[in-house]
Amino acid sequence: MSLIANTPAPPYFAVIFTSTRTEGDNGYSEMATRMVELAAQQHGFLGMESAREDVGITVSYWSDLESIKNWKANAEHIEAQKTGRKSWYDSFKVRISKVEREYGI
């Protein structure tokens, strides 16, 4: 997967997940890899970008809101969410936005 997602012409949707982590891995890396693999298999998934320093930011791109809703309800994703709240994140925020325009090189 490229570092910058190759998205279609707008409009489409972005889910922005911003987080601060707890100490240690505690299975986080393995689950993060699995969630990327699983998300890529979901209907409506367009791509993903992620960076982690003091604050982690992962942006996933989706064709429509229904696809985002279905991803949130995925059983394996729900388990990852529960573990994240309990073990991996000091804090997090999820933002969902509609991409109206994009440009770049």
TORLO-827441 format. One line per 5 residues: for each residue x, y, z of N, C-alpha, C. Coordinates in Angstrom, 2 decimals, m for minus. Example, Ala and Ser with C-alpha at 12.3 -4.5 7.8 and 13.67 -1.06 7.14 Angstrom:
13.19,m5.69,7.80,12.30,m4.50,7.80,13.20,m3.30,7.80 ~ 12.85,m2.25,7.08,13.67,m1.06,7.14,12.90,0.03,7.87;
END
This chain:
0.85,m1.18,0.00,0.00,0.00,0.00,0.90,1.24,0.00 ~ 0.61,2.21,m0.85,1.36,3.46,m0.93,1.20,4.25,0.37 ~ 2.16,5.10,0.68,2.06,5.95,1.87,0.93,6.96,1.75 ~ 0.65,7.41,0.53,m0.46,8.33,0.29,m1.51,7.59,m0.52 ~ m2.72,7.57,0.01,m3.81,6.83,m0.63,m4.15,7.43,m2.00;
m4.42,6.57,m2.93,m4.84,6.97,m4.28,m6.36,6.96,m4.30 ~ m6.95,8.09,m4.01,m8.41,8.19,m3.90,m9.03,8.63,m5.22 ~ m10.32,8.33,m5.40,m11.00,8.76,m6.62,m11.33,10.25,m6.56 ~ m11.90,10.76,m7.62,m12.36,12.14,m7.62,m13.43,12.32,m6.54 ~ m13.39,13.41,m5.79,m14.42,13.66,m4.77,m15.80,13.79,m5.41;
m16.84,13.63,m4.63,m16.81,13.52,m3.17,m16.64,12.08,m2.69 ~ m16.05,11.97,m1.52,m15.95,10.73,m0.77,m15.78,11.12,0.69 ~ m15.61,10.17,1.57,m15.59,10.47,3.00,m14.26,10.05,3.62 ~ m13.88,10.77,4.68,m12.66,10.47,5.42,m13.03,10.23,6.89 ~ m12.47,9.17,7.45,m12.57,8.92,8.89,m11.19,9.22,9.45;
m11.12,10.20,10.33,m9.85,10.64,10.90,m9.81,10.16,12.35 ~ m8.85,9.28,12.63,m8.69,8.70,13.97,m7.39,9.27,14.55 ~ m7.52,10.09,15.58,m6.38,10.72,16.24,m6.28,10.13,17.64 ~ m5.04,9.75,18.05,m4.90,9.06,19.33,m3.57,9.35,20.00 ~ m3.57,9.17,21.31,m2.34,9.07,22.09,m2.33,7.68,22.70;
m1.16,7.07,22.71,m1.00,5.67,23.12,m0.59,5.53,24.58 ~ m0.88,4.36,25.12,m0.34,3.96,26.41,1.07,3.44,26.19 ~ 1.80,3.14,27.24,3.15,2.60,27.14,3.10,1.14,26.67 ~ 4.12,0.74,25.91,4.24,m0.66,25.48,3.35,m0.98,24.29 ~ 3.66,m2.10,23.65,2.91,m2.51,22.47,1.64,m3.27,22.85;
1.76,m4.25,23.72,0.61,m5.03,24.20,m0.26,m5.58,23.07 ~ 0.37,m5.99,21.96,m0.38,m6.55,20.84,m0.90,m5.52,19.85 ~ m0.61,m4.25,20.09,m1.13,m3.17,19.24,m0.68,m3.30,17.79 ~ 0.61,m3.50,17.57,1.14,m3.53,16.19,0.50,m4.63,15.36 ~ 0.36,m5.80,15.96,m0.26,m6.93,15.26,m1.72,m6.61,14.91;
m2.45,m6.04,15.86,m3.86,m5.71,15.61,m3.98,m4.59,14.59 ~ m3.10,m3.59,14.65,m3.15,m2.50,13.68,m2.96,m3.03,12.26 ~ m2.01,m3.94,12.10,m1.78,m4.55,10.79,m3.01,m5.31,10.33 ~ m3.63,m6.05,11.23,m4.83,m6.81,10.89,m5.98,m5.89,10.51 ~ m6.15,m4.78,11.22,m7.25,m3.86,10.91,m7.07,m3.24,9.53;
m5.83,m2.93,9.14,m5.58,m2.40,7.79,m5.97,m3.45,6.75 ~ m5.55,m4.70,6.97,m5.90,m5.79,6.05,m7.41,m5.96,5.96 ~ m8.08,m5.95,7.10,m9.52,m6.16,7.14,m10.28,m5.00,6.51 ~ m9.88,m3.77,6.83,m10.54,m2.60,6.26,m10.45,m2.62,4.73 ~ m9.28,m3.02,4.22,m9.08,m3.06,2.77,m10.03,m4.03,2.08;
m10.58,m4.98,2.81,m11.51,m5.96,2.25,m12.96,m5.49,2.29 ~ m13.22,m4.37,2.97,m14.59,m3.90,3.17,m15.09,m3.13,1.95 ~ m16.37,m3.33,1.64,m17.02,m2.59,0.56,m16.89,m1.09,0.85 ~ m16.53,m0.32,m0.14,m16.47,1.13,m0.01,m15.15,1.67,0.47 ~ m14.20,0.79,0.87,m12.89,1.25,1.33,m12.09,1.77,0.14;
m11.51,2.96,0.29,m10.76,3.59,m0.79,m9.26,3.67,m0.53 ~ m8.86,3.65,0.72,m7.44,3.76,1.05,m7.24,4.25,2.46 ~ m5.95,4.37,2.86,m5.64,4.75,4.23,m4.26,5.40,4.27 ~ m4.09,6.33,5.22,m2.81,6.95,5.51,m2.65,7.00,7.01 ~ m1.41,6.81,7.49,m1.21,6.75,8.93,0.17,7.28,9.30;
0.26,7.99,10.42,1.52,8.47,10.96,1.44,8.41,12.48 ~ 2.57,8.06,13.11,2.57,7.99,14.57,3.84,8.63,15.10 ~ 3.66,9.61,15.95,4.73,10.21,16.76,4.12,10.35,18.14 ~ 4.15,11.55,18.72,3.50,11.76,20.01,2.00,11.58,19.89 ~ 1.47,11.97,18.73,0.05,11.79,18.41,m0.02,10.92,17.17;
m0.87,9.92,17.19,m1.09,9.08,16.02,m2.28,9.60,15.24 ~ m2.14,9.61,13.93,m3.25,10.03,13.07,m3.38,9.00,11.95 ~ m4.56,8.42,11.86,m4.87,7.50,10.77,m6.10,8.03,10.07 ~ m6.01,8.17,8.75,m7.14,8.63,7.96,m7.50,7.50,7.00 ~ m8.74,7.04,7.08,m9.21,6.05,6.11,m10.26,6.73,5.24;
m10.30,6.33,3.98,m11.18,6.95,3.00,m12.23,5.95,2.55 ~ m13.45,6.43,2.42,m14.60,5.57,2.12,m15.50,6.22,1.09 ~ m16.16,5.40,0.32,m17.03,5.90,m0.74,m18.31,6.52,m0.22 ~ m18.80,6.05,0.93,m20.09,6.53,1.43,m20.20,6.29,2.93 ~ m21.18,6.94,3.55,m21.38,6.83,5.00,m21.83,5.43,5.42;
m22.59,4.76,4.57,m23.04,3.40,4.88,m21.85,2.45,5.03 ~ m20.85,2.59,4.18,m19.65,1.76,4.27,m18.90,2.01,5.58 ~ m18.85,3.27,6.02,m18.23,3.61,7.30,m19.00,2.96,8.45 ~ m20.30,3.06,8.39,m21.16,2.45,9.42,m20.93,0.94,9.48 ~ m20.84,0.29,8.33,m20.62,m1.16,8.29,m19.24,m1.52,8.84;
m18.23,m0.73,8.55,m16.89,m0.97,9.07,m16.90,m0.85,10.60 ~ m17.56,0.16,11.14,m17.62,0.34,12.59,m18.31,m0.85,13.25 ~ m19.25,m1.48,12.55,m20.01,m2.61,13.09,m19.36,m3.96,12.83 ~ m18.23,m4.01,12.12,m17.53,m5.27,11.85,m17.11,m5.91,13.17 ~ m17.42,m7.18,13.36,m17.19,m7.87,14.64,m15.72,m7.82,15.08;
m14.82,m8.07,14.17,m13.39,m8.06,14.52,m12.93,m6.64,14.84 ~ m13.48,m5.67,14.14,m13.16,m4.27,14.42,m13.71,m3.86,15.79 ~ m14.89,m4.33,16.14,m15.47,m4.04,17.45,m14.56,m4.56,18.57 ~ m14.00,m5.75,18.40,m13.07,m6.30,19.41,m11.83,m5.43,19.51 ~ m11.30,m4.97,18.39,m10.13,m4.08,18.40,m10.47,m2.77,19.11;
m11.67,m2.24,18.87,m12.09,m1.01,19.53,m12.12,m1.19,21.05 ~ m12.68,m2.30,21.50,m12.77,m2.58,22.94,m11.39,m2.67,23.56 ~ m10.49,m3.40,22.90,m9.13,m3.55,23.42,m8.42,m2.20,23.41 ~ m8.63,m1.41,22.38,m8.03,m0.09,22.31,m8.43,0.79,23.47 ~ m9.71,0.80,23.79,m10.19,1.61,24.92,m9.57,1.13,26.24;
m9.43,m0.18,26.36,m8.95,m0.78,27.60,m7.42,m0.73,27.74 ~ m6.69,m0.95,26.64,m5.26,m1.18,26.75,m4.33,m0.28,25.95 ~ m4.75,0.25,24.82,m3.81,0.88,23.90,m3.85,2.40,23.88 ~ m4.97,3.01,24.23,m5.10,4.45,24.06,m5.32,5.18,25.37 ~ m4.54,6.25,25.57,m4.82,7.18,26.67,m6.00,8.05,26.29;
m6.03,8.43,25.01,m7.13,9.24,24.49,m7.24,9.04,22.99 ~ m8.43,9.28,22.47,m8.62,9.23,21.02,m9.84,10.05,20.63 ~ m9.89,10.39,19.37,m11.05,11.08,18.81,m11.23,10.58,17.39 ~ m12.48,10.39,16.99,m12.83,10.00,15.63,m13.63,11.14,15.02 ~ m13.21,11.53,13.83,m13.92,12.58,13.09,m14.25,12.03,11.70;
m15.46,12.29,11.25,m15.88,11.84,9.92,m16.21,13.08,9.10 ~ m15.60,13.19,7.93,m15.82,14.35,7.08,m16.04,13.95,5.64 ~ m16.67,14.84,4.94,m16.88,14.66,3.50,m15.78,15.43,2.77 ~ m15.08,14.75,1.89,m14.05,15.39,1.08,m14.72,15.97,m0.16 ~ m14.65,17.26,m0.28,m15.29,17.97,m1.39,m14.30,18.28,m2.52;
m13.02,18.40,m2.15,m12.02,18.80,m3.13,m10.68,18.22,m2.70 ~ m9.83,17.88,m3.69,m8.47,17.45,m3.40,m7.56,17.90,m4.52 ~ m6.30,18.06,m4.19,m5.30,18.38,m5.21,m3.94,17.98,m4.68 ~ m2.96,17.85,m5.51,m1.62,17.48,m5.11,m0.77,17.12,m6.31 ~ 0.41,16.58,m6.02,1.31,16.16,m7.10,1.62,14.68,m6.97;
END
